Structure formats: structure tokens, C-alpha cells
Amino acid sequence: MVNDLDPEAGTFIPIESGDVGSASNLGPKPTALVQQYLLEHLPIYRELSEMKKDGWNDERGDAYFEKQPGFLR
């Protein structure tokens, strides 16, 4: 059982765990909201995000990191 504050009475009222929404239906994660905002409003963020995506999809990066000491595959 979770307790919640009743703002008008200034007292705690019991809430059954089934009454509380699960994390899956609370909406998008805050980081996703921030990322969406940055993509929509900052051209440099869009450009850097695209470069990052291209870098992750480049096989030359895989070859480079495979040569590094301690690389586990």
C-alpha cells in the first residue's frame, strides 16, 4: 500500500497498488522528449545526431575497434 497526501486535508490517504499507473503507460521518457525538442529546434544537434548514426553504421569503425587491445567479441 502506498500513501499519498490529501492536499485539502493535509493528511495521508491510502492508495492500493492497483490504483497507481504503471511506468509503461506514463508516456514518453523525459530523455526522448528532450531529444525530440533538440532535433526540432537545433540544426547542429540534428547534424551531429546524423553523424553519430552514420558512424555507428560504418564498418570501418567496427574494424578499428576490433584491432584495439581488450576488445571482446
C-alpha positions as CSV (number, residue, x, y, z in Angstrom):
1,M,0.0,0.0,0.0
2,V,1.3,3.5,-0.9
3,N,0.3,6.6,1.0
4,D,-0.5,9.8,-0.8
5,L,-1.1,13.3,0.7
6,D,-4.6,14.6,0.5
7,P,-3.8,18.3,-0.3
8,E,-7.0,19.7,1.1
9,A,-7.0,17.8,4.4
10,G,-3.2,17.7,4.8
11,T,-3.4,14.0,5.7
12,F,-2.2,10.8,4.1
13,I,-4.7,8.7,2.4
14,P,-4.1,5.0,1.4
15,I,-3.8,4.1,-2.2
16,E,-3.9,0.5,-3.3
17,S,-1.0,-0.5,-5.6
18,G,-3.5,-1.4,-8.3
19,D,-4.7,2.2,-8.4
20,V,-1.3,3.6,-9.4
21,G,-0.5,3.6,-13.1
22,S,2.4,1.5,-14.4
23,A,5.5,3.0,-15.9
24,S,4.5,1.7,-19.3
25,N,1.5,4.0,-19.6
26,L,3.1,7.2,-18.2
27,G,4.0,8.4,-21.6
28,P,7.4,9.0,-23.3
29,K,10.6,9.1,-21.3
30,P,11.9,12.5,-20.4
31,T,15.1,11.9,-22.4
32,A,13.1,11.1,-25.5
33,L,11.2,14.4,-25.0
34,V,14.4,16.4,-24.7
35,Q,15.9,14.6,-27.7
36,Q,12.8,15.4,-29.8
37,Y,12.9,19.0,-28.8
38,L,16.6,19.3,-29.7
39,L,16.1,17.7,-33.0
40,E,13.3,20.1,-33.9
41,H,14.9,23.3,-32.7
42,L,18.7,23.0,-33.1
43,P,20.1,22.3,-36.5
44,I,23.5,21.5,-35.1
45,Y,22.0,18.8,-32.9
46,R,20.3,17.2,-35.9
47,E,23.6,17.3,-37.9
48,L,25.6,15.8,-35.0
49,S,22.9,13.1,-34.5
50,E,23.1,12.1,-38.1
51,M,26.9,12.0,-38.0
52,K,26.7,9.8,-34.9
53,K,24.2,7.4,-36.6
54,D,26.4,7.3,-39.7
55,G,29.4,6.5,-37.6
56,W,27.7,3.6,-35.8
57,N,26.7,2.2,-39.2
58,D,30.1,2.4,-40.7
59,E,32.0,-0.9,-41.0
60,R,35.4,0.9,-40.8
61,G,34.6,1.7,-37.1
62,D,34.0,-2.0,-36.4
63,A,37.3,-2.9,-38.0
64,Y,39.1,-0.2,-36.0
65,F,37.7,-1.3,-32.6
66,E,38.4,-4.9,-33.3
67,K,42.1,-4.1,-33.5
68,Q,42.1,-2.4,-30.1
69,P,43.5,-4.3,-27.1
70,G,40.9,-5.7,-24.8
71,F,38.2,-5.8,-27.5
72,L,35.7,-8.6,-26.7
73,R,33.6,-10.1,-29.4
